[in-house]
Amino acid sequence: MIKTLHIICDRYVRVQLAQMDYQEGSQKEHYQLLDVYQKQDTKAAVRLLK
């Protein structure tokens, strides 16, 4: 049942995300997280996640 819900909802979630124009900011945040992870900077990682 859950798999069916995921399949049904997927197209609507994708449309919503495409309209939000979030990708550039999201990519930047992910790269920042990767950077602080590689530096093992826990405090910076926590700040970014908040």
C-alpha positions as CSV (number, residue, x, y, z in Angstrom):
1,M,0.0,0.0,0.0
2,I,2.8,2.4,0.9
3,K,4.6,1.6,-2.4
4,T,1.4,2.5,-4.3
5,L,1.1,5.8,-2.4
6,H,4.7,6.7,-3.3
7,I,4.1,5.9,-7.0
8,I,0.8,8.0,-7.0
9,C,2.3,10.9,-5.2
10,D,5.6,11.1,-7.0
11,R,4.4,13.0,-10.0
12,Y,2.8,15.7,-7.8
13,V,5.8,16.1,-5.6
14,R,8.1,16.5,-8.6
15,V,5.8,19.2,-10.1
16,Q,5.7,21.0,-6.7
17,L,9.5,20.9,-6.4
18,A,10.0,22.1,-10.0
19,Q,7.9,25.1,-9.3
20,M,9.7,26.1,-6.1
21,D,12.9,27.1,-7.9
22,Y,15.0,25.7,-5.0
23,Q,17.6,23.7,-6.9
24,E,20.4,26.3,-6.9
25,G,20.1,27.1,-3.2
26,S,19.8,23.4,-2.4
27,Q,22.9,22.5,-4.3
28,K,24.9,25.3,-2.6
29,E,23.8,24.0,0.9
30,H,24.7,20.4,0.0
31,Y,28.2,21.5,-1.1
32,Q,28.6,23.5,2.1
33,L,27.6,20.4,4.1
34,L,30.1,18.3,2.2
35,D,32.8,20.8,2.8
36,V,32.3,21.0,6.5
37,Y,32.0,17.2,6.7
38,Q,35.4,16.8,5.0
39,K,36.9,19.3,7.4
40,Q,35.2,17.4,10.3
41,D,33.7,20.7,11.5
42,T,30.8,19.5,13.6
43,K,29.8,23.0,14.8
44,A,29.6,24.3,11.3
45,A,27.6,21.3,10.2
46,V,25.1,21.8,13.0
47,R,24.7,25.5,12.0
48,L,24.1,24.6,8.4
49,L,21.5,22.0,9.3
50,K,19.6,24.3,11.6
